[in-house]
Amino acid sequence: IEFKRKIYTLAVSTGKWCLKIPEDIYTKELSELAFSKDDLYFYDIPEKFKTIQMYEDLMKSSTLYLEHIPKRIRTEIMSFNAVKCDGLSLQNVSRIHKTRKVCQAAIENNFEALKYFPKQMLTKKWYLRAVKCNHRAMRLIPIEMITEEICIAAMEKSSLAWRLIPQSMKTDKVMKYEPESERKRTSTYSERCKMYGKF
């Protein structure tokens, strides 16, 4: 078996193609060598030789989803790399790894990651950050948490946010951001109502 290991080690170190290596041939050294040559070897490497570094490297290249990584070896770095590629991966991040850095990366990728935020992080400050990333985050904010600042930030992100702003929050400050198309539409509607005696 030692002779076979030498043959496979030589083949891996000099070859351009991924080889099918029998499980009993793998050693810690051969596993690391194979992975350094091609990360596809990862899926054949026995679990006992897989390292945290291998998992983290795979997360960076988006070839491995967080849910496929054993919970016992998940790290904050793995979680961060996962949500950077797919914000909704936050649902698979353990509570201890839902840090500000990880949550920020998640909403920058997908505003719907707000659904998987820890309850204590669902503050006006975080809702403001979310709408600065995507105006559609307005849909996920409880009406009692919506502020003028949040409405204005959403409008600065996109004029399409106008229809997501509750009527009660269309204050003088917010009204300054009303899109021209909405002004015309509202004006036309008001004129029609007056014409037909609805006012």
N, C-alpha and C positions, 0 to 999 in steps of 0.2 A: 504493500500500500504506500510505503514511503517513496518508492520509485515512481508510482503513478502520480503522487503529489508533486514530485519534481517535474514530471512531464507536463502536468496541468499548469503548474506555476510558470514554467517556461512559455507554454502556449499562450497563457493569459497576458504575460508581460510583453510578448512580442506580437501577438495577434491583433488583427483589426476587427475581428468579429466576436460576438458573444458566444461562448461555449456552454454546453450543457454539462455542468460539473456534478458528479454524484455527491450526494449529501455527506457521505462518510469520508470524502476526500478533503472537504473544507477544514481549514484551521483558521485561527484568528488572523494570522498573517495573510493567508491566501484570500480570506474574505475581504480584508482591507485593500489588498492589491486589486482584486477583481472589481470592487466597487469604485476604486479610483480610476479604473480604465473605462468602465461603463456602468452607469447606475441601474441598468436593467438586471445586472447580476443580483441586485438587492432582493429580488423576489425569490431567488433560489438559495440565498444564504440562510443557513439555519438560524433560528431565533436567538440562540445563545451567543452568536457572533455578531448580531446586529447591534450597532452602537447608537447612542443618542445623536452623535454627529452625523451619522448616515441619514437618520430620520430628518434632521434639520436641513441637511443638504437637499434632500428630496422635496421638502416643503418649499424651498426656494425656487425649485424648478417646476413647481405645480404638478408634479406627476403623482403625488400622493395626497389623499384627502385626510384631514385630521381624524375623522371617525375611524380610519383604518389603523391608527396608531394606538397601541395599548395605552390605556389611561395612566398606568403607573409610570410611564416614561415621558409623558407629554410635558413640555416646558412652555414658558411664556414666549420664548422665541418661536417655537413651532406654531403657537396660537397666533402670534403676530403675522407670521408669514402666510398662514392659512387665511386669515381675514383680509389680508391685503389682496389676495387673489379672488376671494369670494367672501364678501361681508356677511353673508348668511351663515357662514361657518361658525359664527359667534355662538350659535345654538349648541355647538359641540365643544365649546371652550369651558373648562371647569371654572367654577366661581372664583377660585383663588387667582386664576390667570386673567380674569376680566378686569384688567387694569385700565387706567385712563388712556395709556398709549394704544392698547389693543382695541378698546372700544372706539377710539377716534379713527383708527385705521379701518375699522369695520364700517362706520357710517360714511366714511369717504368713498368706500367702494360701493356700498348699497345702503341707502337710508333706512330700508326696512329692517336693518340689523337692530334698530331701536327696540324691536319686539323682544329681543333677547338680552337687553340690558338688565343689570341687577336693579331691583326696585329703588334702592337708595341713590342710584345714578340718574333716575328719571326726574331731573330738575329742570327749571327754566333755562339754566345755563347750558345744559346739554341739549335741550330742544333747540336753543338758539344755534348751537354748533351744527346741529343736524340740518336746519333749513339753510344754513350758509353753504352746506355741501349740496343740498338738493331741495328746491322749494316744495317738492311733493311730500316732504316730511311733515308738512302742515297737517296732512290727513291723519297722522298718528298722534297728534298732540291733543290731550284733553282740553276742552274749551276753557276750563278754569285755569289752565297753565299758559294760555296764549297771552302775550303781552304786545304792546305797541312795538317794542324793539324786535320781537320775533316776526311780526307782520312786515315791518319795514325791511328786515334782513331777507325775508322770503321774496319780497317784491324786487329788491335789488338783485337777487339771484335770477329771477324770471318774472316777467309781467303776467305770466300764466297763473301765478300764485294768487292773483286778485280774486278769483272765484273760489279759492279755498279759505279765504279770510271771512270769519263770521261777521255778520252785519253789525253786531254790537261792538266790534273792534275797529270799524271803519271811522276812526276819529279824524279830527282835522289834520293831524300829523300824517296819518296813514293815507288819507284822501289825496294828499299831494302826489302819491305814487300811482294814483288811478290811471290806467292806460287810456290813451286817447280814444281807442276804439270803444272802450266801455263808457266813456263820457258821452260819445255820440249816440251809443245805443240807449243809454239812460235818458238822454235828452229827447230822442225821438219817441221813446215810450211815454214820457211825461206829456209831450205835446199831443200825442194821440189820445191820451186819457182826458186831457183838458178839452180836446175837440169833441169827444163823445160824452162829456159831462160826468166823468168818473171822479173828478177832483172838485 
